[in-house]
Amino acid sequence: MAAAIARYVCQESQTERGLVVGYDARFLSPEAAQVAARQVAAEGIPVVLADRATPTPAVSYAVVARKTAGALIVTASHNPYIWNGIKLKAPYGGSASPEIMKRVETYVPNEDPGKAKASASKSAQIETADLVTPYLGRIRTLVSLDRIRESGRKFVIDPMYGAARGCLARLFDEAGISFSEIHGEHNPLFPGINPEPIDPHLADLSEAVVAIGADAGFATDGDADRIGAVDAQGNTVDSHKIFSILLKHLVAECGQKGEVVKTVSTTHMIDKIAAKYGLPLHVTPIGFKYVCDLMLARDILIGGEESGGIASRGHLPERDGVLNSLYLADIIAQRGKNLSELVQELQEEFGPHYYRRVDVEVDKADAQRVVEQVRQGKLNSVADFKVLSIDDRDGVKMVLGDSMWVLVRASGTENVLRLYAEAPSREQVTELLDAMSDFARQQSHE
């Protein structure tokens, strides 16, 4: 893949701009990054290699700040410890578009690239650099650390053994903000958790927040582009509520305008906030690359997805868990309210919204068949709630009300059917998911 990316850069006549190579905190990520850096340099492309495990948004910021042709990042993001992979960032600092990825794939060599003769007459330079410090300097300008300190609030930080280890801690420590960090040591086994900031992996964070009487806890995933949070009582604040809190703050408190983009699996509360403030709303298939594409083409104020990836105007067309943690801390300081109060405020104004996702293990073929049957309208109702409309831009979403829906998607790589649901009560969410799980299992046995 490093060879293919390098050859793509050469074909695009971007050789002189160079590439950034970053990596996360997993087993062999540093070694894999060094191999990738040498392969890229062998094609005559200068390389800036991260000097340590580095958050993906920090690598993306380096691309923009250094005006490189992009970045290659060795990371498996939020996935379990056994995995690793590669992310490709484009010159604008966001995810490479599907079109770019298709072109890169055409350059994957048939031969072992380590033995193949490089096209360049000699290797380019590999510069090892600190990419974390410039990034932290940048995001420090986007929030008021002084205001957070003066609020007297206390926080718990959970980098989940990932690439953001020490990042928020460094900013808080320098600013004199009271905090505690958990899972901040280097341990690529991620013991007891997957580095994904959702339940049940936030149990330790919840416990730590309650134990020290903190005002909130913030978690970032393995490569720090996703955010999770818990309130002062240790309750999880899901990504839908985080997205909604950020959007409401930007328009109601900061007076900003612009367009909003969300993926089809994201809360309808975003629709209601956008409608109240007259903000155009775009809905995309699942995948942040679609959000990024719109951020590049339109005046997007904020964009997000249900998995905790959120980006806002004025930084990068890129998810950033570290920055969004700071934004939440700053909002708590400005509003003088805890996360639970901010969530309650939203629920009172826009109605109660509860969300959950489950994965049902079925064969790939059965999962596809279930999705197709739903697409063809075989279900007139779910758990006695009438299907009002269907959205099939990614999987099939059955809309049952203005804050009630079920989305059915087949995994492209696993024997899994993904079920997403939102409703005005937790009990209704459970009813919807149970009904769809039963339907899926019945179909798989036929």
Secondary structure as the mmCIF struct_conf table of DSSP 4:
data_model
#
loop_
_struct_conf.conf_type_id
_struct_conf.id
_struct_conf.beg_label_comp_id
_struct_conf.beg_label_asym_id
_struct_conf.beg_label_seq_id
_struct_conf.end_label_comp_id
_struct_conf.end_label_asym_id
_struct_conf.end_label_seq_id
HELX_RH_AL_P HELX_RH_AL_P1 ALA A 2 GLN A 11
TURN_TY1_P TURN_TY1_P1 GLU A 12 SER A 13
HELX_RH_3T_P HELX_RH_3T_P1 THR A 15 ARG A 17
STRN STRN1 LEU A 19 TYR A 23
BEND BEND1 ALA A 25 ARG A 26
TURN_TY1_P TURN_TY1_P2 PHE A 27 LEU A 28
HELX_RH_AL_P HELX_RH_AL_P2 SER A 29 ALA A 42
TURN_TY1_P TURN_TY1_P3 GLU A 43 GLY A 44
STRN STRN2 VAL A 47 ALA A 50
BEND BEND2 ASP A 51 ARG A 52
HELX_RH_AL_P HELX_RH_AL_P3 THR A 56 ARG A 66
TURN_TY1_P TURN_TY1_P4 LYS A 67 LYS A 67
BEND BEND3 ALA A 69 ALA A 69
STRN STRN3 ALA A 71 VAL A 74
TURN_TY1_P TURN_TY1_P5 SER A 77 HIS A 78
BEND BEND4 ASN A 79 ASN A 79
TURN_TY1_P TURN_TY1_P6 TYR A 81 ILE A 82
STRN STRN4 ILE A 86 LYS A 89
TURN_TY1_P TURN_TY1_P7 PRO A 91 TYR A 92
BEND BEND5 GLY A 93 GLY A 94
STRN STRN5 SER A 95 SER A 95
HELX_LH_PP_P HELX_LH_PP_P1 ALA A 96 SER A 97
HELX_RH_AL_P HELX_RH_AL_P4 PRO A 98 GLU A 105
TURN_TY1_P TURN_TY1_P8 THR A 106 TYR A 107
BEND BEND6 ASN A 110 GLU A 111
TURN_TY1_P TURN_TY1_P9 PRO A 113 LYS A 115
BEND BEND7 ALA A 116 ALA A 116
HELX_LH_PP_P HELX_LH_PP_P2 LYS A 117 ALA A 118
BEND BEND8 SER A 119 LYS A 122
HELX_LH_PP_P HELX_LH_PP_P3 SER A 123 GLN A 125
STRN STRN6 ILE A 126 ALA A 129
HELX_RH_AL_P HELX_RH_AL_P5 VAL A 132 ARG A 140
TURN_TY1_P TURN_TY1_P10 THR A 141 LEU A 142
BEND BEND9 VAL A 143 VAL A 143
HELX_RH_AL_P HELX_RH_AL_P6 LEU A 145 GLU A 150
TURN_TY1_P TURN_TY1_P11 SER A 151 GLY A 152
STRN STRN7 LYS A 154 ASP A 158
TURN_TY1_P TURN_TY1_P12 MET A 160 TYR A 161
BEND BEND10 GLY A 162 GLY A 162
TURN_TY1_P TURN_TY1_P13 ALA A 163 GLY A 166
HELX_RH_AL_P HELX_RH_AL_P7 CYS A 167 ALA A 175
TURN_TY1_P TURN_TY1_P14 GLY A 176 GLY A 176
STRN STRN8 SER A 178 GLU A 181
BEND BEND11 HIS A 183 HIS A 183
BEND BEND12 GLU A 185 GLU A 185
TURN_TY1_P TURN_TY1_P15 PRO A 188 LEU A 189
TURN_TY1_P TURN_TY1_P16 PRO A 191 GLY A 192
BEND BEND13 ILE A 193 ILE A 193
BEND BEND14 PRO A 195 PRO A 195
BEND BEND15 PRO A 197 ILE A 198
TURN_TY1_P TURN_TY1_P17 ASP A 199 LEU A 202
HELX_RH_AL_P HELX_RH_AL_P8 ALA A 203 ILE A 212
TURN_TY1_P TURN_TY1_P18 GLY A 213 GLY A 213
BEND BEND16 ASP A 215 ASP A 215
STRN STRN9 ALA A 216 THR A 220
TURN_TY1_P TURN_TY1_P19 GLY A 222 ASP A 223
BEND BEND17 ALA A 224 ALA A 224
STRN STRN10 ILE A 227 ASP A 231
TURN_TY1_P TURN_TY1_P20 ALA A 232 GLN A 233
BEND BEND18 GLY A 234 GLY A 234
STRN STRN11 THR A 236 VAL A 237
HELX_RH_AL_P HELX_RH_AL_P9 SER A 239 LYS A 248
HELX_RH_PI_P HELX_RH_PI_P1 HIS A 249 GLU A 253
BEND BEND19 CYS A 254 CYS A 254
STRN STRN12 GLU A 259 THR A 263
TURN_TY1_P TURN_TY1_P21 VAL A 264 SER A 265
BEND BEND20 THR A 266 THR A 266
TURN_TY1_P TURN_TY1_P22 HIS A 268 HIS A 268
HELX_RH_AL_P HELX_RH_AL_P10 MET A 269 LYS A 276
TURN_TY1_P TURN_TY1_P23 TYR A 277 GLY A 278
STRN STRN13 LEU A 281 THR A 284
BEND BEND21 ILE A 286 GLY A 287
HELX_RH_AL_P HELX_RH_AL_P11 PHE A 288 ALA A 297
BEND BEND22 ARG A 298 ARG A 298
STRN STRN14 ILE A 300 GLY A 304
TURN_TY1_P TURN_TY1_P24 GLU A 306 SER A 307
BEND BEND23 GLY A 308 GLY A 308
STRN STRN15 ILE A 310 SER A 312
TURN_TY1_P TURN_TY1_P25 ARG A 313 GLY A 314
BEND BEND24 HIS A 315 HIS A 315
BEND BEND25 PRO A 317 GLU A 318
HELX_RH_AL_P HELX_RH_AL_P12 GLY A 321 ARG A 335
TURN_TY1_P TURN_TY1_P26 GLY A 336 GLY A 336
HELX_RH_AL_P HELX_RH_AL_P13 LEU A 339 PHE A 350
STRN STRN16 TYR A 354 GLU A 361
HELX_RH_AL_P HELX_RH_AL_P14 LYS A 364 ARG A 375
TURN_TY1_P TURN_TY1_P27 GLN A 376 GLY A 377
BEND BEND26 ASN A 380 ASN A 380
STRN STRN17 SER A 381 VAL A 382
TURN_TY1_P TURN_TY1_P28 ALA A 383 ASP A 384
STRN STRN18 PHE A 385 LYS A 386
HELX_LH_PP_P HELX_LH_PP_P4 VAL A 387 VAL A 387
STRN STRN19 SER A 389 ASP A 391
BEND BEND27 ARG A 393 GLY A 395
STRN STRN20 VAL A 396 GLY A 401
TURN_TY1_P TURN_TY1_P29 ASP A 402 SER A 403
STRN STRN21 MET A 404 ALA A 410
BEND BEND28 GLY A 412 ASN A 415
STRN STRN22 VAL A 416 ALA A 423
BEND BEND29 PRO A 424 SER A 425
HELX_RH_AL_P HELX_RH_AL_P15 ARG A 426 SER A 444
TURN_TY1_P TURN_TY1_P30 HIS A 445 HIS A 445
#
